[in-house]
Amino acid sequence: MSRYDVLIVGAGHGGAQAAIALRQNKFQGSLALIGDEPELPYERPPLSKEYLSGEKPFERLLIRPAAFWKERQVTMLTGRTVASVDPGGCCVTTADGETIAYRALIWATGGKARRITCDGHHLAGVHTVRTRADVDAVMRELPETGQVAVIGGGFIGLEAAAVLAKLGKHVTVLEAQDRVLARVAGEPLSRFFEAEHRAHGVTIRTAVQVECIEGGKRVAGVRLAGGEVIAAQMAIVGIGIEPAVGPLLEAGARGGNGVLVDAQCRTSLPDIYAIGDCTLHANPHAGDRMIRLESVQNANDQATVAAQTICGVEASYDAVPWFWSNQYDLKLQTVGISAGHDQTVVRGDPATRSFSVIYLAAGRVIALDCVNSVRDYVQGRRLVAEAARHDPARLADAETPLKELV
């Protein structure tokens, strides 16, 4: 049985940052990182953007080169999946039967792309966008693909749609809600992005339900409830992720839609921490509601907190959430969590393609969506952190820098 002082399960942003932060905090013990993919840790956000478009080769996605991990004595156990956790025995067992012991365990597995379950989900040409292998499969089929149906109008779906449209494909986005980005943004932002995609030749269909995916061995179309068929030789499914926490929950960890952690990223199991997309935590910037945050920022910040706690450094997770999305020549930067807002303020003119949407709850600023407006994003961060009350009229005045309202 191999044994490590700290074993990190998951080789994404969170797992990589946990290993980096442990060494930065002078951790001298043995350290290993298990990943179920064959690659070294790499950045995932570019998968649906620069990597899919061919603008950025995979080597530029690596979080650190191989030499970095070797120099810091981080053992990389790639291509392995943890099937079970034994908290009492302080060990995990991989899918191929290997047992690995630990003194402390950091669970950083993120999530798996949610699969569509309708008839035809198994056909060739049905893809998700979560891993390098996913995107490589899409890229291999693009030369023989003219029409693409994107199922899901969230960020992944819209980013993929933007790239595919630029590559000359006829793209149709199918969204079950009455607008795209309905789960994460206000209506002004949704309508702006719908218009932008349509201006680039993308067909946006909202309030539609997918009944099945048609085809013999390969996708030929997507049938909607009501009988209409959207012709397509490829279907990209972007309907969210499912947190990869099965082994922890089976071992007795508290949780459900994610594994429950405290402010130090400790689970309810002894000496087991969890970080990133798979964690359920009380977030002060969401009214202390229990939420899961799917963002690089959250993964990295929780990783640092867990590493510091293991090293005996007092730390607590209290970061202002932030996110970003690139579509065409548009850069969306989000700070805060807009869920629960009761008022939106549009700052600037969306027609100029540079504006912000400010979200308020009970008169307090809780989030901003900034499109091609870096100044608002940078200055608005303080407004979200302070959650102070502000006059909507002044917030809407694009001539008044937000820093003057801090």
N, C-alpha and C positions, 0 to 999 in steps of 0.2 A: 504494500500500500504506500503510495506517495503521500507526502504530508507537507503542508505549507502553513506558515504563520497567518497569512491572509490569502484567501482564495476568492477571486472575483469571477462571478458567473455572468457572462455577457460581454461582448467585445465591441460594443458601440461607443458612442460619445461618453456615456456615463462610466462604463467600465474602464475605458482608456484614461479618462480624467481621474478616476479613483486611484489608479496605479501611479499616475503622474503626481497627484497630490500627496500620496503616501510618501514617496521619495522626497518630495519637496519639504515635507514635514519631518525629515530625518528618520523615517522608519527604516530600520536596519534588518528586519526579519526577512524570511523567504516570502516570495510573492509570485503568484501565478494567476493568469487570466485565461479563462475557458471561453471559446467562441464556437458557435455551431457552424459558422461559415469557414471556408478554407483561407480566407484573406486575413491579413493583419487589420486592426481597427481602422475604419475609414469613415469619412463624412457621408451622411445619408442625404441631407437636403439637396445636394447637386444632382442626385440620381434622376429626379424628375425635371431637371433644368439643364445645366451645362453638360452633364454626362450623356443624357438622352439625345441632346442635340449634336453631340460629337465635338463640342467646343472644348471640353476638358477631358484629357485621358485619365484612366483610373489611377495611375501613379500619383497624380496631383490631388487625388481624394484622400490619400493616406494621411491619417492624423499625425503620425510620426513614422519615419523610415525604420527599417528593421534594426539598423545599428543603434538607434535610440533605446529600444527596449533591451537589447543585449547589454549595452553600457550600464543600464540601471538595474540589471539583473532581474528583469521581469520575464518569467517563463511563460511562453505563449503556447497554449494548448488549443490549437485551432482544429476545426472540423469535428468537434465533440459536443454532444448535447447531454445536459444533466437530466436524468430521468427521475431521480428521487433524492430527497434530503433526509438525513437522520440527525436531528438536533441533539439527541441524547448521546450519540456516538461521535458527534462533531465530524461528520463526513458526508460526502455526496457520492452517488453512483451514476455513472454515465450510461447512455443507451447501449453501449457495447460491453457493459459489465465491469468497467474499471472503477475502483473505489479510491477516492481521494479525500484525505483528512485535512482538517483546517483548525486553526485556533479562532479565527474570525472569518465570517463569510459575508461578502457583499454581493447582493443579488441585483444585477443590472441588465436584465434580459429584454427590457423594452416590451415590444408586442409583435404579434403576427398580423399581417394584413387580413382583414375580415374577408372571407370568401362569400361570393354570392351563392345562394342555395337553390335557385330555381332550376328547372329542367334545362339541360344544355350547359351547365356550369363547368362540365368536364371537357368540353370540346377544345381542340387545338385552336389557338388564337385568342383564348381568354387569359388575360394577364392581370397581375397586380403590380404595384410599383413600391417595393419595400427594400429589396436587396439588389446587389450588383447582378446576381444571376437573373432576377426578374427582368431588369432593364436590358441585359444582354439578350435575353430571349425575345423581347420586343424588337430590339434593333435588328436581329437576324431576320425577322419577318417583314420589316418595313419595305424592302424592295418589291415584294409581291402584294403590298397592301395599298389600296387607294382610298378606302373608306374606313373610318374608325368610329366606334361608339364608345364614349366615355361615360360610364355609369357612376354617377356621383359628382355633384358640383361643389365639392370642398376644395381645399387648397391643392391637394395632390392631383385631383381630376382636372382642375383649371390649369395648373402648371403644365401637366402633360398635354392638355389640349393646345396650349399656346405653342409648345415646341412642335407638336405634330402639324399644326397649321402652318408654321413657318417652314416645315419640311415639305409642304405642298399637299398634305393629306386633307381629304374632306372629313371634317370632324363634327360629330353631333354629341353634345353633352346632354345627358338625361338625368334630371334631378327630381327627386320625389317631393321635396318641399316647393313652396310657391316662389322661391327665389334661390339663387346660388348663395353659398356662404351663410345660409340662414342660421346655422348653429353657432357661428362664431362672430358675426358682424351685423351691424344695423342695415336697414333697408337702403340708405343712401349709397353705402359702399357696394352692396349687392348689385344695385341697378347700374352703377358705374361700370363694374366689371362685366356685367352682361352686355352692356353697350359696346365695350371695348372688344370683347370677343366677337361679337357680331360684325363689328367693323373690320375684323381680320378674317372674316369668312366662316367663322364657327357658328354652327346652328345650336342655339340654346333652347332646350325644351324643359320647362319646369312643370311641377304638379303632375308628373307622369309616373306610372308604375310599370316596372318591368315584369312581364309575365313569364317569359322564357327566352333562352338564346337558341336560335334555330341553326340547323346545319346538319351535315352528315357526320364526317369526322372532324370537320373544321367549321368555324363560325361562318354563317352566311348572312345573318341578320339578328336583330333584337326585336322581339315581339312585345308590344306594349299592351297593357290591359285595354280592351276595346278592339284589339285585333290589328292595329297598325303595325307594320314591320319596317324597322329602320335598317336599310341595307348596310352591311359592314363585313369586312374580312378580318377585323380584329375588334376585340372588346377590352377596354381598360377598366378595371373595377377599382374604384376609389371610394369605399364606403366605411373607412375608418379601420381601427386596429382593435385587436383583443389582447389585453395585457397577458404576458407570458408568465403566469404565476402559479400554474397548476401544482408543481412539486412542492412549493412552499405552503400552499393552502392544504394540500394533502398531508403535510407534515404537522399541521396544526396552527399555522400562522393565521392571525385575524385578517379578514379582508373579504373581498368579493370581486367587485370591478377594480381589481388592483389589490396589492397587499398594503395593509395599514402600517404607517410609520409615524413616529413622533418627530419632534423638531430636530432631533439628532439623527434622524433616518434609521432608528432602531425599529425592528419589527417586534412582534410579541414573543418571538422565539429567542432564546439566549444566544448572544454573540452572533446574531444574524442581522445584517443591515440590508436595506433595499433603497434603490435610487432610480430616478428617471421616469420614463413613460409608464412603468408598471406600478408606480407607487400611488397610494391613496393617502392624502394628507390634508390637514386643516390649514388652509392658506389665508393669511391675514388680509391679502388683497382680493379675497373673494368672500369677505364677511365671515372668515373663519369656517366657511363651509368645507366639507370633505370633497376634494376634487382630485382628478388626475390631470396633470399637465403634460401634453405631448410637445415638448420643445427641447432644443439643444441647451438653452439657458438653464432650464430646470434640471436637466440631467447633469450638467457640469457643476452647477451650484450645490446640488445635493451630494454629488460625489466628493466635493471638497469638504463639506460638513462631515460626512461619514468618515473620511480619511483623518480629519482633525480629531474627531471624537476617539477613533481607535488609537491615535497617537497621544491621547491625554490632553489635547488642547480644547479648551471650552469653546463650543461653537453651536450655533442655532440657525436653522434655515428661515430666512426672512427676506428673500429677494423679490424685487418688483419683476413680475414676469414680462418677457418680451419675445416677440416672434417676428418673422419676416417672410415675404414671398416675392419672387420675381416672375413677372409675366410680361412678355414682349419687352418694351423699354420702360416698364412700370416697376418701381420698387416700392412695395408696401412694407411699412414698418409699424408694428403694433407694440404698444406698451400698456400693461394693465390687462384686466379681464373685464370685458364688457357685459358678461352675463348678469342679469338683474338690473340693467339700466332702465330708467324711466323717462329719459330725455336724451335726444341727440342734437348736437350743434354742428352744422357744417361750416367749416372755416375755410374761406377761399372758394373759388369757382371750379367745380369738377370739369367744366368745359376746357379749362386751361391744362388739365391733366396734372395739376399740382394743387393739392388741397388736403384737409384733414377732417376727420369726423371725430368729435369729442363726445364721450359718453358720460352722463351724469346719473347719479342715484341720490335722491333726496337733496339735490342741489350740489352734491360733491362730485368732483371729477374722479372717475374710476378707471378710465381707459382712453386711449387715442389710437385711431387708425390713420396713419400718415402716408399719403401717396405722393411720391416724388417730393417730399417735404421734410428733409433731414432736420432742418432747424426746429420745426414744430416737434419732431420726435425727440430730439435731444432736450429741448427746453421743457416739453410737456412731461417728461419723466418726473420732475420735481412736483408737478401738480398732482400726479397720481400717487406719489410716495406720501405726500402730505394729506391727500384726500380732503382738501379744504373746499369750502363753498366759494363759488365764483359766479359773477353775473354772466349769464349766457350771452348777453349782447356784447360784452367785452371779449368773451372767448371767441365769438364769431368774427370779430374785427381783425382781419388778416394783417392790417397795418400796425397792430399792437403786438409786439413780441411777447410770447407767452412768459418769458422770464420776468417781465414787468408785473405779472400777476402772482408770482411766487411770494 
